[in-house]
Amino acid sequence: MNQLLKKFYGLLGIKKSYALKFFVITFLGIHIPLIGLSIFLLVLPNQLDNLTIFWIVLGFTLIGTVITLFILNFLIKPIQQADQALLQYIKDRKVPNISIQGEDELVRLLNSMERTIHKTEELIDQKDDLIYLLSHDFRAPLIKAKGVFELLRENPEQEFAFDLADKLALEMEDQLALMESLLVLLQDHSEKSIPNISSDELKVLIRGVIENIQEKVDAKSLKIELDIEESTSIPIEKDLIRQLIFNLLSNSIKFSNKDGVIKIKGALKNGSFSLQIKDQGIGFDPEFEDQFFQKFASYRQIGTQGEKSTGLGLYITRKIAERHRAKIKAQSDGKGQGALFEVEFPLN
């Protein structure tokens, strides 16, 4: 019966209008008694008395009512599903998965409602990320800064206080970069308006990131090799991709040993543009590859000079990649074997 109704609702004339479906069903339901009586009159002309006609009309009226209510219940079922899903979301924050098929205005409305809820949940998650960062990770450097300032005020000639201040300045730069990354991600960047830039422009952008992070590169005597092949057009948002590159490059620097080499390569690959950042650092166990881009990932490592991890940098990087419909992955042959981070941007 459900398959029959689905075929009926898919008829060319009514499949795109919920109101028209409702009208057709109620129209047929109202006229079932008249149709039934007409059939009896045609089959048995002049053989029906008034009482028989009354019972025929009453019987077909009841049949028509039952059929109409059954079909209308099928018609309003999506509304009932959406109502239950919405109540469940309000009660337990369970994101609905209605998955209603069709082309009419009701289906479009319910699907839009579902997409709106999913988008709202994404914004809530981003807000939670920012609140967590502000309430936890940014407190530590502020507390340290307060201690350094007190030391400088009480003992202005103590050299160790200045050494602490230098280290604190570097730590606060990292935290500021992470904050800027979150703020950029929270901005409204429409996928439909992503501009194209050339691979040559991307090369200039990467060089700018390297210049901004040069102090950390020099601190470990690292060498960065940049190789961007072929001039092609890539649909990316500069501000976001600058932050993505900064996050990945900072990650490679953090886990690289002194005098190591970091290779940044960009090239066409299977109809997409592949950007790779490869280091010779401490690497990681391959079984943890999927955990690197999760929010507040439990698998964390300490940098080669004791650098700490917030657990947010690579998660934000993944969100930026997703906004560009890009694929991102991490690879390593094991501990001590270095790591490769790759982002594949679609060219369409």
C-alpha positions as CSV (number, residue, x, y, z in Angstrom):
1,M,0.0,0.0,0.0
2,N,2.8,2.4,0.9
3,Q,4.5,1.8,-2.5
4,L,1.2,2.5,-4.3
5,L,0.8,5.7,-2.4
6,K,4.4,6.7,-3.2
7,K,3.8,6.1,-6.9
8,F,0.6,8.2,-6.6
9,Y,2.4,11.1,-4.9
10,G,5.1,10.9,-7.6
11,L,2.7,11.6,-10.4
12,L,4.0,14.5,-12.6
13,G,1.1,16.8,-11.9
14,I,1.2,16.7,-8.1
15,K,4.6,15.6,-7.0
16,K,5.9,19.2,-6.5
17,S,2.9,20.5,-4.6
18,Y,1.9,19.3,-1.1
19,A,-1.2,21.4,-1.2
20,L,-2.3,19.8,-4.5
21,K,-1.8,16.3,-3.1
22,F,-3.9,17.3,0.0
23,F,-6.6,18.7,-2.3
24,V,-6.7,15.6,-4.6
25,I,-7.0,13.2,-1.7
26,T,-9.8,15.2,0.1
27,F,-11.6,15.7,-3.2
28,L,-11.7,12.0,-4.0
29,G,-12.6,11.2,-0.4
30,I,-15.6,13.5,-0.5
31,H,-16.9,12.2,-3.8
32,I,-16.5,8.5,-3.0
33,P,-20.2,8.3,-1.9
34,L,-21.3,10.0,-5.1
35,I,-19.2,7.7,-7.2
36,G,-20.5,4.6,-5.4
37,L,-24.1,5.6,-5.8
38,S,-23.6,6.4,-9.4
39,I,-22.2,2.9,-10.0
40,F,-25.2,1.3,-8.3
41,L,-27.7,3.4,-10.3
42,L,-26.0,2.5,-13.6
43,V,-25.9,-1.2,-12.7
44,L,-29.4,-1.4,-11.1
45,P,-31.5,1.4,-12.7
46,N,-35.0,1.9,-11.2
47,Q,-34.4,-0.9,-8.6
48,L,-33.3,1.1,-5.6
49,D,-35.7,2.5,-3.1
50,N,-35.0,5.5,-0.9
51,L,-33.8,3.5,2.1
52,T,-31.4,1.5,0.0
53,I,-30.0,4.6,-1.5
54,F,-29.5,6.0,2.1
55,W,-27.6,2.9,3.2
56,I,-25.5,2.9,0.1
57,V,-24.6,6.6,0.5
58,L,-23.9,6.0,4.3
59,G,-21.7,3.0,3.6
60,F,-19.7,4.7,0.9
61,T,-19.3,7.7,3.1
62,L,-17.8,5.6,5.9
63,I,-15.6,3.8,3.4
64,G,-14.5,7.1,1.9
65,T,-13.8,8.6,5.3
66,V,-11.6,5.6,6.4
67,I,-9.7,5.7,3.1
68,T,-9.2,9.4,3.2
69,L,-8.0,9.4,6.8
70,F,-5.6,6.6,6.1
71,I,-4.1,8.3,3.0
72,L,-3.9,11.7,4.8
73,N,-2.2,10.0,7.7
74,F,0.5,8.8,5.3
75,L,0.6,12.3,3.8
76,I,1.2,14.0,7.2
77,K,3.7,11.3,8.4
78,P,6.7,13.5,7.5
79,I,5.3,16.2,9.7
80,Q,4.9,13.8,12.6
81,Q,8.5,12.5,12.1
82,A,9.8,16.1,12.1
83,D,7.8,16.9,15.2
84,Q,9.2,14.0,17.1
85,A,12.7,14.7,15.9
86,L,12.5,18.4,16.9
87,L,11.1,17.5,20.4
88,Q,14.0,15.0,20.8
89,Y,16.5,17.7,19.8
90,I,15.0,20.2,22.3
91,K,15.0,17.6,25.0
92,D,18.3,15.7,24.5
93,R,20.2,17.8,21.8
94,K,20.0,14.8,19.6
95,V,20.5,16.1,16.0
96,P,17.6,14.9,13.8
97,N,18.1,12.6,10.8
98,I,14.7,12.8,9.1
99,S,15.8,11.8,5.5
100,I,12.5,12.5,3.9
101,Q,12.3,11.9,0.1
102,G,10.3,14.1,-2.2
103,E,10.1,17.3,-4.2
104,D,7.2,19.2,-2.7
105,E,7.3,22.3,-0.5
106,L,6.9,20.4,2.7
107,V,9.9,18.1,2.0
108,R,11.9,21.2,1.1
109,L,10.8,22.9,4.3
110,L,11.7,19.9,6.6
111,N,15.0,19.4,4.9
112,S,15.8,23.0,5.3
113,M,14.9,22.7,9.0
114,E,17.3,19.7,9.4
115,R,20.1,21.6,7.6
116,T,19.5,24.6,9.8
117,I,19.8,22.5,13.0
118,H,23.0,20.8,11.7
119,K,24.5,24.3,10.9
120,T,23.4,25.5,14.4
121,E,25.2,22.6,16.0
122,E,28.3,23.4,14.0
123,L,28.2,27.0,15.3
124,I,27.6,25.7,18.9
125,D,30.6,23.4,18.6
126,Q,32.8,26.3,17.3
127,K,31.6,28.5,20.2
128,D,32.4,25.7,22.6
129,D,35.9,25.4,21.1
130,L,36.5,29.1,21.6
131,I,35.1,29.1,25.2
132,Y,37.3,26.0,26.1
133,L,40.3,27.7,24.6
134,L,39.7,31.0,26.5
135,S,38.9,29.3,29.8
136,H,41.8,26.8,29.8
137,D,44.7,27.3,27.3
138,F,44.9,31.0,27.5
139,R,44.9,31.1,31.3
140,A,48.3,29.5,31.6
141,P,50.3,32.2,29.7
142,L,48.5,35.0,31.4
143,I,49.3,33.5,34.8
144,K,52.9,33.1,33.8
145,A,53.0,36.7,32.5
146,K,51.7,37.9,35.8
147,G,54.4,36.0,37.6
148,V,57.1,37.4,35.3
149,F,55.9,41.0,35.7
150,E,56.0,40.6,39.5
151,L,59.5,39.3,39.3
152,L,60.6,42.2,37.2
153,R,59.0,44.6,39.5
154,E,60.6,43.2,42.6
155,N,64.0,42.3,41.0
156,P,64.4,44.4,37.9
157,E,68.0,43.3,37.4
158,Q,67.5,39.5,37.5
159,E,68.5,38.0,34.2
160,F,66.4,34.8,34.6
161,A,63.3,37.0,34.7
162,F,64.1,38.3,31.2
163,D,64.8,34.7,30.0
164,L,61.3,33.8,31.3
165,A,59.8,36.8,29.6
166,D,61.4,35.7,26.2
167,K,60.0,32.2,26.6
168,L,56.6,33.6,27.6
169,A,56.6,35.9,24.6
170,L,57.0,32.9,22.3
171,E,54.3,30.9,24.1
172,M,51.9,33.8,23.9
173,E,52.6,34.2,20.1
174,D,51.5,30.5,19.7
175,Q,48.3,31.2,21.7
176,L,47.6,34.3,19.7
177,A,48.1,32.5,16.4
178,L,45.6,29.8,17.6
179,M,43.1,32.5,18.6
180,E,43.4,34.1,15.2
181,S,42.9,30.7,13.6
182,L,39.6,30.2,15.5
183,L,38.4,33.7,14.8
184,V,39.1,33.3,11.1
185,L,37.2,30.0,11.1
186,L,34.2,31.5,12.9
187,Q,33.8,34.1,10.1
188,D,31.2,33.5,7.5
189,H,33.0,32.2,4.4
190,S,30.5,31.0,1.8
191,E,31.6,28.0,-0.2
192,K,29.9,29.5,-3.2
193,S,32.1,32.6,-3.2
194,I,35.5,31.0,-2.8
195,P,37.8,32.8,-5.1
196,N,40.5,31.2,-7.3
197,I,44.2,32.0,-6.8
198,S,47.1,30.7,-8.9
199,S,49.7,28.3,-7.6
200,D,52.2,31.1,-7.9
201,E,50.1,33.2,-5.5
202,L,50.0,30.2,-3.2
203,K,53.7,30.0,-3.3
204,V,53.9,33.7,-2.2
205,L,51.4,33.0,0.6
206,I,53.5,30.1,1.9
207,R,56.6,32.2,1.8
208,G,54.9,34.8,3.9
209,V,53.9,32.1,6.5
210,I,57.5,30.9,6.6
211,E,58.8,34.5,7.2
212,N,56.3,34.9,10.1
213,I,57.5,31.6,11.7
214,Q,61.2,32.0,10.8
215,E,62.2,32.5,14.5
216,K,61.0,29.0,15.4
217,V,62.7,27.6,12.3
218,D,66.0,29.2,13.2
219,A,65.7,28.0,16.9
220,K,66.0,24.5,15.6
221,S,68.3,25.2,12.7
222,L,65.7,23.7,10.3
223,K,65.7,23.9,6.5
224,I,62.5,24.4,4.7
225,E,62.3,23.4,1.0
226,L,59.4,24.8,-1.0
227,D,58.4,23.2,-4.3
228,I,55.2,24.3,-5.9
229,E,54.8,22.7,-9.4
230,E,52.8,23.9,-12.4
231,S,50.9,27.1,-12.6
232,T,47.2,26.3,-12.1
233,S,44.1,27.9,-10.6
234,I,43.1,26.7,-7.1
235,P,39.7,27.7,-5.5
236,I,40.8,28.7,-1.9
237,E,40.2,31.5,0.6
238,K,43.5,33.1,1.3
239,D,43.0,33.9,5.0
240,L,41.8,30.4,5.9
241,I,44.5,28.6,3.9
242,R,47.2,30.9,5.3
243,Q,46.0,29.7,8.8
244,L,45.9,26.0,7.6
245,I,49.5,26.2,6.3
246,F,50.6,28.0,9.5
247,N,49.0,25.2,11.6
248,L,50.5,22.4,9.7
249,L,54.0,24.0,9.4
250,S,54.0,24.9,13.1
251,N,53.1,21.2,13.8
252,S,56.0,20.0,11.7
253,I,58.4,22.4,13.4
254,K,57.2,21.4,16.8
255,F,58.0,17.7,16.2
256,S,61.2,18.2,14.2
257,N,64.7,17.6,15.5
258,K,67.5,20.1,15.2
259,D,69.1,20.4,11.7
260,G,66.1,18.7,10.1
261,V,64.4,19.3,6.8
262,I,60.8,20.2,6.2
263,K,59.5,19.8,2.6
264,I,56.5,21.7,1.3
265,K,55.3,20.4,-2.1
266,G,52.3,21.4,-4.2
267,A,51.3,19.5,-7.4
268,L,48.4,18.3,-9.5
269,K,47.1,14.9,-8.4
270,N,44.2,13.0,-9.8
271,G,42.2,16.1,-10.8
272,S,43.0,17.9,-7.6
273,F,45.8,20.1,-6.2
274,S,47.8,18.3,-3.5
275,L,49.7,20.3,-0.8
276,Q,52.1,18.2,1.3
277,I,54.1,19.1,4.3
278,K,56.7,16.5,5.2
279,D,59.1,16.5,8.1
280,Q,61.9,14.2,9.5
281,G,60.7,14.5,13.0
282,I,59.5,12.1,15.7
283,G,56.6,10.7,13.6
284,F,53.8,8.8,15.2
285,D,52.2,5.3,15.4
286,P,50.2,4.8,12.2
287,E,47.3,3.4,14.2
288,F,46.6,6.9,15.6
289,E,46.3,8.5,12.1
290,D,42.6,9.1,12.4
291,Q,42.8,10.7,15.8
292,F,44.9,13.7,14.8
293,F,42.1,15.8,13.5
294,Q,39.6,15.2,16.2
295,K,38.6,17.9,18.6
296,F,40.7,17.8,21.8
297,A,42.3,14.5,20.6
298,S,43.4,12.3,23.4
299,Y,46.5,11.3,21.5
300,R,49.1,14.1,22.0
301,Q,52.8,14.3,21.8
302,I,55.3,16.7,23.4
303,G,57.5,18.7,20.9
304,T,61.2,18.0,20.6
305,Q,61.9,21.0,22.8
306,G,59.0,20.4,25.3
307,E,56.4,22.3,23.3
308,K,52.9,21.5,24.4
309,S,49.8,20.9,22.3
310,T,46.3,22.4,22.8
311,G,44.6,19.6,20.9
312,L,42.8,22.2,18.7
313,G,45.3,23.2,16.0
314,L,44.8,20.1,13.7
315,Y,41.1,20.0,14.4
316,I,40.8,23.6,13.2
317,T,42.9,22.7,10.2
318,R,40.5,19.9,9.3
319,K,37.5,22.3,9.6
320,I,39.2,24.7,7.2
321,A,39.9,21.9,4.8
322,E,36.3,20.7,5.0
323,R,35.1,24.3,4.3
324,H,37.0,24.0,1.0
325,R,35.7,20.5,0.4
326,A,39.3,19.3,0.6
327,K,40.6,15.9,1.9
328,I,43.2,16.0,4.6
329,K,45.2,13.1,6.0
330,A,48.3,12.4,8.1
331,Q,50.8,9.6,7.5
332,S,53.8,8.2,9.2
333,D,55.8,5.0,9.0
334,G,56.2,5.0,12.8
335,K,57.9,6.8,15.6
336,G,61.1,8.4,14.6
337,Q,60.2,8.2,10.9
338,G,58.8,11.7,10.4
339,A,55.3,12.6,9.3
340,L,53.5,13.7,6.2
341,F,50.4,15.9,6.2
342,E,48.5,16.2,2.9
343,V,45.6,18.4,1.8
344,E,43.9,17.7,-1.6
345,F,41.9,20.7,-2.9
346,P,39.3,19.9,-5.6
347,L,39.8,22.1,-8.7
348,N,36.1,22.2,-9.6
